[in-house]
Amino acid sequence: MRLLALLLALAACGPGAPPQAGTGADVITYHKAELSEDDEPPPKYHRSDLEDVIDAERARVAAMSDEDRDNILVRKRFIETLELCKATGTSCPPRIDEPAWTFEADSDTDPKLETPLRFDVDSWRKVSTELHGRACACRTIHCIDTLEVAIQRLEVRPMPEVQSDDFAAIEIVRARDCLARLRGRHALPRVTTE
């Protein structure tokens, strides 16, 4: 039931233009923050790790050429996600490292994952969890584009009873949500603190 509610909520958002910042409805004020969400396990990193990655990503963006606009925008959205996580404890990506990703969309080979690529229930749960983590950690448009292709190809490979596993299905939905947010299709709320 929870999966159905999550899927319906995401479908209602649709692929339309993201709301404009500062319109009022997208401003959230928080008084204190914890690094966790009610329905997701807390991330395995600390606030100091988050601050280090935010600083490093800001330095990378500052050093990038204006001609690399698409990747600059992706990195800025990644930074915004980390800042929201830091301020509110919500929308925290499962991982904040930048895992190696060499998959090409036109390749006939499977993507190289840290998790063995098998499609029984337990393995598919691990694969979908890794895809979610990698999707939220994307910092380039190439990563977003190729992860979308990888997810699309891999999610049809488990047997139907494995595909319907709620845990794995939610991880795939969360991966797609991260990719949409990093692509700029889903806006994050603007945060003010008191």
Z-matrix of the N, CA and C atoms (Angstrom, degrees):
N
C 1 1.450
C 2 1.530 1 110.88
N 3 1.341 2 114.70 1 -40.50
C 4 1.462 3 119.60 2 179.83
C 5 1.533 4 110.90 3 -63.41
N 6 1.358 5 115.67 4 -38.79
C 7 1.464 6 120.89 5 177.84
C 8 1.512 7 110.16 6 -62.16
N 9 1.336 8 116.82 7 -44.99
C 10 1.458 9 120.93 8 179.97
C 11 1.526 10 110.80 9 -60.26
N 12 1.324 11 117.53 10 -42.84
C 13 1.469 12 120.96 11 179.07
C 14 1.519 13 111.24 12 -63.97
N 15 1.338 14 116.41 13 -41.16
C 16 1.462 15 120.51 14 178.74
C 17 1.520 16 110.73 15 -64.84
N 18 1.332 17 116.95 16 -45.17
C 19 1.463 18 120.59 17 179.71
C 20 1.531 19 111.44 18 -63.56
N 21 1.328 20 117.35 19 -41.45
C 22 1.463 21 120.38 20 178.51
C 23 1.526 22 111.60 21 -65.08
N 24 1.321 23 116.51 22 -38.74
C 25 1.468 24 120.02 23 178.44
C 26 1.514 25 111.00 24 -64.77
N 27 1.325 26 116.86 25 -42.54
C 28 1.462 27 120.14 26 179.27
C 29 1.516 28 111.24 27 -68.16
N 30 1.338 29 117.08 28 -38.28
C 31 1.463 30 120.05 29 179.11
C 32 1.522 31 110.77 30 -65.84
N 33 1.316 32 117.32 31 -34.88
C 34 1.458 33 120.65 32 179.85
C 35 1.515 34 112.02 33 -65.34
N 36 1.339 35 115.97 34 -28.39
C 37 1.460 36 119.73 35 179.04
C 38 1.513 37 111.16 36 -67.05
N 39 1.329 38 116.61 37 -37.01
C 40 1.459 39 120.89 38 177.73
C 41 1.512 40 113.06 39 61.75
N 42 1.343 41 116.45 40 173.74
C 43 1.455 42 120.78 41 -176.89
C 44 1.515 43 113.91 42 -89.71
N 45 1.300 44 118.71 43 15.88
C 46 1.458 45 121.15 44 -177.03
C 47 1.517 46 112.98 45 -65.25
N 48 1.295 47 115.38 46 -179.48
C 49 1.464 48 120.70 47 -178.68
C 50 1.520 49 110.16 48 -67.30
N 51 1.323 50 117.53 49 142.96
C 52 1.460 51 120.35 50 179.25
C 53 1.520 52 110.53 51 -69.21
N 54 1.340 53 116.78 52 152.00
C 55 1.454 54 118.86 53 177.37
C 56 1.523 55 111.03 54 -63.15
N 57 1.303 56 116.70 55 152.02
C 58 1.455 57 121.75 56 178.55
C 59 1.518 58 109.81 57 -77.03
N 60 1.304 59 115.74 58 140.22
C 61 1.461 60 120.61 59 -179.78
C 62 1.521 61 110.55 60 -63.66
N 63 1.316 62 114.89 61 144.66
C 64 1.456 63 120.05 62 174.12
C 65 1.513 64 114.68 63 80.18
N 66 1.349 65 118.09 64 16.87
C 67 1.457 66 119.39 65 -178.68
C 68 1.522 67 112.73 66 -82.10
N 69 1.301 68 116.54 67 -1.09
C 70 1.459 69 119.51 68 177.82
C 71 1.511 70 111.38 69 103.74
N 72 1.320 71 117.70 70 -55.16
C 73 1.450 72 121.26 71 -177.93
C 74 1.525 73 111.56 72 -69.75
N 75 1.307 74 117.19 73 -20.80
C 76 1.460 75 119.18 74 -177.29
C 77 1.520 76 112.80 75 -100.82
N 78 1.330 77 117.95 76 10.44
C 79 1.455 78 121.20 77 179.50
C 80 1.523 79 108.45 78 -99.97
N 81 1.328 80 115.35 79 126.32
C 82 1.454 81 120.51 80 -179.90
C 83 1.522 82 107.91 81 -122.93
N 84 1.319 83 116.88 82 133.32
C 85 1.455 84 121.39 83 177.33
C 86 1.523 85 108.50 84 -106.15
N 87 1.327 86 116.11 85 129.39
C 88 1.454 87 121.74 86 179.97
C 89 1.508 88 109.65 87 -120.82
N 90 1.334 89 115.11 88 144.32
C 91 1.453 90 120.75 89 -179.47
C 92 1.525 91 112.40 90 -99.94
N 93 1.332 92 117.52 91 -34.93
C 94 1.455 93 119.48 92 173.45
C 95 1.514 94 108.84 93 -151.92
N 96 1.309 95 115.27 94 160.57
C 97 1.457 96 119.17 95 -171.78
C 98 1.522 97 112.06 96 -131.27
N 99 1.299 98 114.72 97 145.42
C 100 1.453 99 123.41 98 170.13
C 101 1.523 100 106.16 99 -125.30
N 102 1.317 101 117.24 100 146.61
C 103 1.464 102 120.46 101 -178.99
C 104 1.523 103 111.05 102 -85.23
N 105 1.322 104 117.46 103 68.01
C 106 1.464 105 120.67 104 175.27
C 107 1.518 106 109.64 105 -166.04
N 108 1.322 107 115.16 106 162.57
C 109 1.456 108 122.23 107 173.30
C 110 1.517 109 107.35 108 -122.22
N 111 1.332 110 116.59 109 158.37
C 112 1.457 111 120.33 110 -177.44
C 113 1.521 112 112.86 111 -60.82
N 114 1.330 113 117.47 112 -41.69
C 115 1.451 114 119.77 113 -172.89
C 116 1.519 115 114.15 114 -100.80
N 117 1.307 116 119.09 115 5.72
C 118 1.456 117 122.10 116 178.35
C 119 1.517 118 109.06 117 -126.42
N 120 1.345 119 115.65 118 147.44
C 121 1.462 120 116.99 119 175.58
C 122 1.521 121 109.77 120 -65.01
N 123 1.319 122 117.64 121 149.49
C 124 1.466 123 119.11 122 179.90
C 125 1.522 124 110.17 123 -64.11
N 126 1.325 125 117.46 124 148.17
C 127 1.469 126 119.42 125 179.04
C 128 1.523 127 110.77 126 -64.21
N 129 1.335 128 115.34 127 160.07
C 130 1.463 129 120.75 128 -176.62
C 131 1.522 130 111.56 129 -94.99
N 132 1.305 131 117.02 130 24.30
C 133 1.456 132 120.44 131 178.48
C 134 1.524 133 108.42 132 -126.59
N 135 1.305 134 115.24 133 165.98
C 136 1.454 135 121.28 134 -177.03
C 137 1.526 136 110.53 135 -106.88
N 138 1.299 137 115.80 136 167.19
C 139 1.467 138 121.54 137 179.50
C 140 1.528 139 111.41 138 -56.57
N 141 1.328 140 117.57 139 -38.98
C 142 1.468 141 119.42 140 179.92
C 143 1.527 142 111.12 141 -65.44
N 144 1.350 143 117.46 142 -35.90
C 145 1.467 144 120.85 143 175.52
C 146 1.529 145 109.98 144 -63.00
N 147 1.309 146 115.10 145 -41.47
C 148 1.463 147 121.23 146 179.86
C 149 1.524 148 110.24 147 -62.08
N 150 1.324 149 116.90 148 -45.91
C 151 1.466 150 120.82 149 179.39
C 152 1.527 151 111.37 150 -62.36
N 153 1.342 152 117.11 151 -39.57
C 154 1.466 153 120.87 152 178.60
C 155 1.523 154 111.20 153 -62.34
N 156 1.339 155 116.53 154 -43.49
C 157 1.467 156 120.21 155 -178.98
C 158 1.531 157 110.18 156 -68.86
N 159 1.323 158 118.37 157 -39.52
C 160 1.464 159 121.02 158 177.34
C 161 1.523 160 109.93 159 -59.31
N 162 1.322 161 116.97 160 -47.11
C 163 1.475 162 120.83 161 179.38
C 164 1.529 163 111.26 162 -61.89
N 165 1.332 164 116.86 163 -43.67
C 166 1.467 165 120.64 164 -179.66
C 167 1.526 166 111.31 165 -64.84
N 168 1.329 167 116.94 166 -40.17
C 169 1.465 168 120.52 167 -179.54
C 170 1.530 169 110.96 168 -69.34
N 171 1.316 170 117.40 169 -38.37
C 172 1.473 171 119.65 170 175.95
C 173 1.527 172 110.55 171 -61.45
N 174 1.328 173 116.91 172 -40.97
C 175 1.468 174 120.61 173 178.35
C 176 1.525 175 110.68 174 -64.66
N 177 1.326 176 117.35 175 -39.63
C 178 1.468 177 120.35 176 177.94
C 179 1.521 178 111.29 177 -63.27
N 180 1.328 179 116.52 178 -44.72
C 181 1.468 180 120.35 179 179.78
C 182 1.526 181 109.86 180 -61.90
N 183 1.323 182 116.81 181 -42.67
C 184 1.464 183 120.68 182 -179.41
C 185 1.526 184 111.81 183 -62.37
N 186 1.324 185 117.23 184 -29.55
C 187 1.469 186 121.06 185 -177.91
C 188 1.528 187 113.17 186 -88.53
N 189 1.343 188 117.38 187 -7.50
C 190 1.464 189 120.27 188 -175.93
C 191 1.525 190 110.98 189 -80.59
N 192 1.316 191 114.93 190 149.82
C 193 1.460 192 122.04 191 178.24
C 194 1.527 193 109.75 192 -75.57
N 195 1.320 194 116.88 193 146.12
C 196 1.463 195 121.38 194 177.43
C 197 1.524 196 111.84 195 -59.83
N 198 1.324 197 117.30 196 -23.11
C 199 1.462 198 121.43 197 179.15
C 200 1.529 199 111.70 198 -69.60
N 201 1.319 200 117.01 199 -16.11
C 202 1.467 201 122.33 200 -179.80
C 203 1.531 202 110.02 201 -96.33
N 204 1.323 203 116.22 202 41.87
C 205 1.463 204 122.66 203 -170.95
C 206 1.532 205 113.54 204 -56.42
N 207 1.339 206 117.43 205 -44.25
C 208 1.467 207 119.52 206 -178.04
C 209 1.518 208 111.66 207 -60.61
N 210 1.323 209 116.88 208 -44.00
C 211 1.464 210 119.82 209 179.68
C 212 1.522 211 111.83 210 -70.93
N 213 1.313 212 117.09 211 -32.62
C 214 1.470 213 120.54 212 175.04
C 215 1.523 214 109.46 213 -61.39
N 216 1.334 215 116.79 214 -45.54
C 217 1.464 216 120.51 215 -179.35
C 218 1.527 217 111.36 216 -63.40
N 219 1.333 218 117.29 217 -40.34
C 220 1.466 219 120.33 218 178.50
C 221 1.524 220 109.72 219 -63.07
N 222 1.324 221 117.05 220 -46.88
C 223 1.473 222 119.85 221 179.85
C 224 1.528 223 111.54 222 -62.95
N 225 1.327 224 117.04 223 -39.06
C 226 1.471 225 119.38 224 178.29
C 227 1.524 226 110.57 225 -63.87
N 228 1.319 227 117.35 226 -39.05
C 229 1.468 228 119.80 227 178.14
C 230 1.525 229 110.54 228 -68.20
N 231 1.323 230 116.59 229 -35.98
C 232 1.462 231 120.52 230 175.59
C 233 1.528 232 109.41 231 -61.95
N 234 1.323 233 117.03 232 -44.82
C 235 1.468 234 121.82 233 178.02
C 236 1.524 235 110.18 234 -61.34
N 237 1.332 236 117.58 235 -43.32
C 238 1.477 237 121.00 236 178.79
C 239 1.521 238 110.70 237 -59.69
N 240 1.339 239 117.13 238 -39.74
C 241 1.460 240 120.89 239 178.17
C 242 1.527 241 110.30 240 -63.27
N 243 1.323 242 116.09 241 -43.79
C 244 1.469 243 119.46 242 179.30
C 245 1.521 244 111.18 243 -65.41
N 246 1.325 245 117.31 244 -38.41
C 247 1.468 246 120.30 245 178.16
C 248 1.522 247 110.99 246 -65.60
N 249 1.333 248 117.42 247 -38.82
C 250 1.466 249 120.83 248 176.25
C 251 1.526 250 109.74 249 -64.37
N 252 1.310 251 116.43 250 -43.01
C 253 1.470 252 120.78 251 177.24
C 254 1.519 253 110.28 252 -58.80
N 255 1.329 254 115.78 253 -47.04
C 256 1.470 255 120.64 254 -178.60
C 257 1.525 256 111.43 255 -62.73
N 258 1.328 257 117.37 256 -40.83
C 259 1.458 258 121.19 257 -175.84
C 260 1.521 259 113.52 258 -79.15
N 261 1.346 260 116.62 259 -33.52
C 262 1.461 261 119.02 260 -170.33
C 263 1.515 262 114.92 261 -121.81
N 264 1.336 263 116.51 262 -18.17
C 265 1.452 264 118.93 263 -174.13
C 266 1.515 265 112.78 264 78.71
N 267 1.327 266 118.10 265 8.15
C 268 1.460 267 121.62 266 179.46
C 269 1.523 268 110.13 267 -113.21
N 270 1.328 269 114.84 268 162.08
C 271 1.469 270 122.62 269 -178.93
C 272 1.523 271 112.05 270 56.36
N 273 1.327 272 116.92 271 27.88
C 274 1.463 273 120.75 272 179.40
C 275 1.524 274 109.39 273 -73.15
N 276 1.331 275 117.25 274 124.37
C 277 1.465 276 118.10 275 177.78
C 278 1.520 277 110.32 276 -65.49
N 279 1.337 278 117.80 277 149.49
C 280 1.461 279 119.64 278 -179.63
C 281 1.520 280 112.63 279 -64.28
N 282 1.331 281 117.03 280 -27.12
C 283 1.455 282 120.61 281 177.88
C 284 1.519 283 108.59 282 -142.57
N 285 1.336 284 115.37 283 151.52
C 286 1.459 285 119.42 284 -178.87
C 287 1.520 286 112.07 285 -121.77
N 288 1.331 287 116.02 286 2.03
C 289 1.458 288 118.52 287 173.32
C 290 1.530 289 108.04 288 -76.22
N 291 1.314 290 117.10 289 173.83
C 292 1.463 291 120.81 290 178.97
C 293 1.529 292 107.48 291 -116.56
N 294 1.346 293 116.30 292 86.31
C 295 1.461 294 119.22 293 -175.50
C 296 1.528 295 111.58 294 -66.18
N 297 1.335 296 115.42 295 146.97
C 298 1.462 297 120.07 296 178.31
C 299 1.528 298 109.48 297 -60.27
N 300 1.322 299 115.91 298 138.21
C 301 1.461 300 121.03 299 -178.99
C 302 1.517 301 107.46 300 -144.64
N 303 1.343 302 116.40 301 107.75
C 304 1.459 303 121.02 302 -175.45
C 305 1.521 304 112.68 303 -114.01
N 306 1.312 305 117.93 304 5.88
C 307 1.469 306 121.54 305 -177.56
C 308 1.528 307 110.81 306 -64.75
N 309 1.317 308 115.62 307 138.64
C 310 1.461 309 122.24 308 175.88
C 311 1.521 310 108.55 309 -113.08
N 312 1.312 311 117.38 310 136.57
C 313 1.465 312 122.26 311 -175.11
C 314 1.522 313 113.00 312 -61.23
N 315 1.326 314 117.58 313 -31.52
C 316 1.467 315 119.98 314 -178.46
C 317 1.525 316 112.89 315 -91.95
N 318 1.319 317 117.30 316 9.74
C 319 1.458 318 122.43 317 -179.22
C 320 1.529 319 110.34 318 -80.53
N 321 1.329 320 115.59 319 147.77
C 322 1.472 321 120.70 320 175.31
C 323 1.526 322 111.46 321 -90.70
N 324 1.313 323 117.30 322 -3.54
C 325 1.460 324 120.86 323 -178.58
C 326 1.529 325 110.31 324 -92.84
N 327 1.314 326 115.08 325 158.26
C 328 1.469 327 120.54 326 176.96
C 329 1.523 328 109.98 327 -74.21
N 330 1.332 329 117.24 328 152.75
C 331 1.462 330 118.87 329 175.61
C 332 1.524 331 110.35 330 -65.95
N 333 1.327 332 116.08 331 150.05
C 334 1.462 333 120.81 332 177.14
C 335 1.523 334 108.27 333 -87.79
N 336 1.316 335 115.14 334 116.16
C 337 1.454 336 121.74 335 179.42
C 338 1.517 337 109.56 336 -113.91
N 339 1.319 338 115.90 337 163.85
C 340 1.459 339 121.16 338 174.51
C 341 1.523 340 110.03 339 -73.50
N 342 1.318 341 116.81 340 -26.67
C 343 1.451 342 124.02 341 -179.24
C 344 1.529 343 109.02 342 -93.41
N 345 1.332 344 118.15 343 136.03
C 346 1.469 345 118.71 344 175.84
C 347 1.533 346 110.29 345 -57.85
N 348 1.309 347 115.90 346 136.81
C 349 1.463 348 121.57 347 -175.17
C 350 1.530 349 109.29 348 -86.84
N 351 1.359 350 114.21 349 91.47
C 352 1.462 351 121.56 350 175.94
C 353 1.528 352 106.79 351 -130.83
N 354 1.334 353 116.00 352 165.50
C 355 1.454 354 118.49 353 -168.92
C 356 1.523 355 114.51 354 -126.44
N 357 1.335 356 118.52 355 21.62
C 358 1.453 357 120.59 356 167.61
C 359 1.533 358 107.32 357 -75.53
N 360 1.313 359 118.40 358 169.61
C 361 1.471 360 121.13 359 -173.66
C 362 1.523 361 112.18 360 -56.86
N 363 1.320 362 118.00 361 -52.11
C 364 1.464 363 120.25 362 -176.76
C 365 1.523 364 111.65 363 -62.34
N 366 1.331 365 116.42 364 -43.87
C 367 1.466 366 119.75 365 -179.83
C 368 1.516 367 111.53 366 -66.78
N 369 1.332 368 117.44 367 -42.34
C 370 1.464 369 120.66 368 -179.38
C 371 1.531 370 110.64 369 -63.71
N 372 1.307 371 117.08 370 -35.47
C 373 1.467 372 119.48 371 175.39
C 374 1.532 373 110.63 372 -61.51
N 375 1.334 374 117.11 373 -43.24
C 376 1.467 375 120.58 374 178.85
C 377 1.527 376 111.19 375 -66.18
N 378 1.329 377 116.60 376 -41.93
C 379 1.471 378 120.57 377 179.09
C 380 1.521 379 110.07 378 -63.26
N 381 1.337 380 117.32 379 -46.21
C 382 1.465 381 120.19 380 -178.44
C 383 1.528 382 111.30 381 -65.61
N 384 1.324 383 117.25 382 -34.74
C 385 1.464 384 121.04 383 175.96
C 386 1.529 385 110.21 384 -64.99
N 387 1.333 386 116.52 385 -42.34
C 388 1.461 387 118.78 386 177.49
C 389 1.525 388 111.48 387 -65.25
N 390 1.335 389 117.52 388 -41.30
C 391 1.471 390 120.21 389 178.11
C 392 1.528 391 110.90 390 -61.02
N 393 1.329 392 116.25 391 -39.63
C 394 1.467 393 120.23 392 176.73
C 395 1.526 394 110.32 393 -61.35
N 396 1.328 395 116.63 394 -48.77
C 397 1.460 396 120.20 395 -179.86
C 398 1.515 397 112.76 396 -61.43
N 399 1.331 398 116.71 397 -43.92
C 400 1.463 399 120.77 398 179.31
C 401 1.534 400 111.09 399 -65.30
N 402 1.321 401 117.25 400 -40.90
C 403 1.464 402 120.59 401 -179.52
C 404 1.521 403 110.78 402 -61.23
N 405 1.312 404 117.20 403 -43.68
C 406 1.465 405 120.60 404 -178.48
C 407 1.526 406 112.29 405 -71.73
N 408 1.330 407 117.34 406 -19.10
C 409 1.467 408 121.75 407 -178.93
C 410 1.526 409 112.78 408 -95.03
N 411 1.334 410 118.05 409 1.43
C 412 1.474 411 120.61 410 -179.16
C 413 1.524 412 110.37 411 -61.25
N 414 1.338 413 114.86 412 139.07
C 415 1.462 414 120.64 413 176.87
C 416 1.525 415 112.30 414 -126.00
N 417 1.352 416 116.81 415 2.27
C 418 1.464 417 119.76 416 -179.95
C 419 1.528 418 109.80 417 -133.14
N 420 1.308 419 115.77 418 157.16
C 421 1.462 420 120.48 419 177.33
C 422 1.527 421 109.85 420 -66.64
N 423 1.340 422 117.57 421 -32.63
C 424 1.462 423 121.11 422 177.17
C 425 1.524 424 110.51 423 -62.56
N 426 1.307 425 117.50 424 -43.13
C 427 1.462 426 121.58 425 177.35
C 428 1.528 427 110.29 426 -59.93
N 429 1.323 428 117.29 427 -46.52
C 430 1.469 429 121.22 428 179.57
C 431 1.528 430 110.54 429 -60.52
N 432 1.332 431 116.18 430 -51.16
C 433 1.473 432 120.76 431 -177.31
C 434 1.518 433 111.70 432 -59.32
N 435 1.315 434 117.11 433 -46.90
C 436 1.465 435 119.59 434 -174.97
C 437 1.530 436 112.43 435 -77.03
N 438 1.327 437 117.85 436 -30.78
C 439 1.466 438 118.83 437 175.32
C 440 1.527 439 110.78 438 -68.01
N 441 1.319 440 117.14 439 -36.57
C 442 1.468 441 119.17 440 175.97
C 443 1.527 442 110.37 441 -59.59
N 444 1.327 443 116.97 442 -43.37
C 445 1.467 444 121.40 443 178.44
C 446 1.530 445 110.40 444 -65.15
N 447 1.322 446 116.93 445 -45.06
C 448 1.465 447 121.08 446 -179.58
C 449 1.527 448 110.91 447 -60.07
N 450 1.320 449 117.32 448 -45.22
C 451 1.466 450 120.58 449 179.42
C 452 1.520 451 110.31 450 -62.30
N 453 1.314 452 116.48 451 -45.06
C 454 1.464 453 121.00 452 -179.44
C 455 1.537 454 110.70 453 -59.85
N 456 1.316 455 117.18 454 -41.95
C 457 1.469 456 120.56 455 -179.92
C 458 1.519 457 112.58 456 -71.29
N 459 1.329 458 116.64 457 -41.99
C 460 1.460 459 119.82 458 -173.93
C 461 1.520 460 113.35 459 -76.78
N 462 1.319 461 118.42 460 -33.87
C 463 1.464 462 118.89 461 -172.97
C 464 1.521 463 113.37 462 -68.06
N 465 1.322 464 119.12 463 -16.43
C 466 1.467 465 120.30 464 179.40
C 467 1.528 466 112.01 465 -91.87
N 468 1.311 467 118.40 466 -4.50
C 469 1.460 468 121.12 467 -174.50
C 470 1.530 469 114.81 468 -82.48
N 471 1.329 470 120.52 469 -31.90
C 472 1.468 471 117.96 470 176.30
C 473 1.532 472 110.85 471 -65.94
N 474 1.321 473 115.79 472 156.79
C 475 1.462 474 121.26 473 175.15
C 476 1.528 475 108.47 474 -61.87
N 477 1.355 476 118.69 475 154.73
C 478 1.473 477 121.08 476 -177.06
C 479 1.515 478 114.28 477 -51.08
N 480 1.349 479 117.46 478 -40.06
C 481 1.471 480 118.79 479 -178.91
C 482 1.525 481 111.16 480 -68.58
N 483 1.323 482 117.25 481 -26.80
C 484 1.461 483 120.57 482 176.32
C 485 1.522 484 109.80 483 -79.69
N 486 1.332 485 117.29 484 -38.53
C 487 1.470 486 121.14 485 178.08
C 488 1.523 487 111.59 486 -59.55
N 489 1.323 488 116.82 487 -31.09
C 490 1.469 489 119.90 488 -177.16
C 491 1.527 490 113.13 489 -85.73
N 492 1.311 491 117.90 490 4.57
C 493 1.457 492 120.59 491 177.61
C 494 1.529 493 109.41 492 -63.05
N 495 1.314 494 117.61 493 122.50
C 496 1.467 495 122.52 494 -175.91
C 497 1.521 496 112.78 495 -59.32
N 498 1.330 497 117.34 496 -44.29
C 499 1.455 498 120.31 497 -177.00
C 500 1.533 499 110.47 498 -59.09
N 501 1.323 500 116.79 499 -51.24
C 502 1.468 501 120.88 500 -178.55
C 503 1.523 502 110.92 501 -65.54
N 504 1.327 503 116.75 502 -40.55
C 505 1.473 504 120.18 503 -179.78
C 506 1.529 505 110.93 504 -61.86
N 507 1.328 506 117.31 505 -41.04
C 508 1.468 507 120.80 506 178.47
C 509 1.526 508 110.43 507 -65.68
N 510 1.330 509 117.61 508 -40.03
C 511 1.461 510 120.15 509 177.83
C 512 1.532 511 111.03 510 -61.64
N 513 1.323 512 117.60 511 -40.21
C 514 1.467 513 121.04 512 178.46
C 515 1.530 514 110.22 513 -66.48
N 516 1.326 515 117.39 514 -40.95
C 517 1.472 516 120.61 515 176.62
C 518 1.525 517 110.15 516 -62.15
N 519 1.319 518 117.05 517 -43.09
C 520 1.470 519 120.66 518 178.66
C 521 1.532 520 111.26 519 -64.76
N 522 1.322 521 117.04 520 -37.78
C 523 1.473 522 120.32 521 176.83
C 524 1.521 523 109.84 522 -61.68
N 525 1.316 524 117.05 523 -46.99
C 526 1.471 525 120.65 524 179.98
C 527 1.531 526 111.11 525 -64.35
N 528 1.322 527 116.93 526 -36.13
C 529 1.461 528 120.18 527 178.24
C 530 1.527 529 110.36 528 -64.04
N 531 1.333 530 117.00 529 -43.20
C 532 1.475 531 119.97 530 177.35
C 533 1.521 532 110.55 531 -61.40
N 534 1.329 533 117.25 532 -44.47
C 535 1.461 534 120.12 533 -179.49
C 536 1.528 535 110.85 534 -62.61
N 537 1.331 536 116.85 535 -41.31
C 538 1.468 537 120.05 536 178.37
C 539 1.523 538 111.32 537 -64.80
N 540 1.324 539 116.94 538 -39.98
C 541 1.466 540 121.02 539 178.95
C 542 1.532 541 110.36 540 -65.32
N 543 1.324 542 116.76 541 -43.87
C 544 1.464 543 120.34 542 -179.94
C 545 1.528 544 111.60 543 -69.29
N 546 1.317 545 117.48 544 -26.77
C 547 1.457 546 121.90 545 176.83
C 548 1.534 547 110.77 546 -78.78
N 549 1.338 548 116.85 547 -15.98
C 550 1.458 549 120.55 548 179.33
C 551 1.511 550 113.65 549 97.48
N 552 1.310 551 117.92 550 11.14
C 553 1.472 552 121.54 551 -179.72
C 554 1.519 553 112.67 552 -84.17
N 555 1.323 554 117.08 553 -24.89
C 556 1.463 555 122.50 554 177.03
C 557 1.516 556 107.44 555 -120.69
N 558 1.304 557 117.12 556 119.91
C 559 1.465 558 119.93 557 -179.83
C 560 1.523 559 110.63 558 -84.06
N 561 1.299 560 115.05 559 146.32
C 562 1.457 561 120.90 560 173.04
C 563 1.523 562 108.72 561 -87.80
N 564 1.335 563 117.51 562 150.39
C 565 1.468 564 117.97 563 174.82
C 566 1.526 565 110.56 564 -67.52
N 567 1.322 566 115.90 565 148.31
C 568 1.470 567 120.65 566 173.95
C 569 1.511 568 107.11 567 -80.71
N 570 1.300 569 116.79 568 133.36
C 571 1.465 570 121.22 569 -173.54
C 572 1.512 571 110.82 570 -106.91
N 573 1.329 572 115.56 571 132.98
C 574 1.451 573 120.89 572 167.98
C 575 1.524 574 106.48 573 -120.92
N 576 1.293 575 117.81 574 146.47
C 577 1.465 576 120.44 575 -179.96
C 578 1.514 577 109.24 576 -118.49
N 579 1.292 578 113.84 577 151.03
C 580 1.471 579 120.21 578 178.13
C 581 1.499 580 109.76 579 -124.98
